[in-house]
Amino acid sequence: MDVSSTQFQTLYQSMLTFVNTCMAGHDPSHNPAHVHRVATLANTILEAEQKRHSPRPLDAAVIKLAALLHDIGDRKYLPQLADPHTHDDIDPKTMVQVALLKHGAPADLAAKVQMVVSHVSYTTECKDPAVVRRLIEEEGYPELAVVQDADRLDAIGAIGIGRTFTFLGAQGKKFAGENGWEMGNCIEHFVDKLERLDGMMKTETGRAMARTRTERLKVFRGWWEEEMYVAAA
């Protein structure tokens, strides 16, 4: 679908309203503002990769919609997933596809966006990295690389630091390990996950942006460790 067409613009605006409604009650680490940043980052990567003459053609409609919808069905917020009109529970594995079809998207576009959204997450990739690699390189979903990179960029750098502490305060007690619910959980998260993301970027543009943001994480962690050492002395 041509992203400059009236049909796409109408569909996108409808899905924007859908996302804002679904995620309005989420904490600030995963609220609509996060989605809008990811959408902007995805557009930035898309434009840069197109200028680089990416070896695999990229479907702008898939990227724009998948970036907008990538957190619909997020397992961390599943209790909040219900159709706001019917109050019926919705299967998170098909929620994006169903919503797109209801708002007039072509079936092939809805299916492709759902496939991308279903494989964006870090946890999903860690379970079977070969599946994500195959989707991007062999099975016709190069758009997944762009949306993944955009989502992961928003998890690192200054914004990533803010989101990590925000999530800790809002949801962290449910995920606290044996060390308890402490601010240091965020620094553990830096080491366990966030500082590894730059090595998982799929596009040249994403890798370059991630290097800068990852360095900011490491600098902040250094400040944290220095101050905690002084406090413990």
Buried (B, 14 or more C-beta within 10 A) or exposed (E): BEBEEEBBEEBBEBBBEBBEEBBEEBBBBBBBBBBBBBBEBBBBBBEBBEEEEBEEEBBBBBBBBBBBBBBBBBEBBEEEBEBEEEEEEBEBEBBBBBBBBEBEBBEEBBBBBBBBBBBBBBEBBEEEEEEBBEBBBEEBBBBBBBBBBBBBBBBBBEBBBEBBBBBBBBBBEEEEEEEEBEEEBBBEBBEEBBBBBBEBBBBBBBBEBBEEBBBBBEEBBEEBEEEEEEEEE
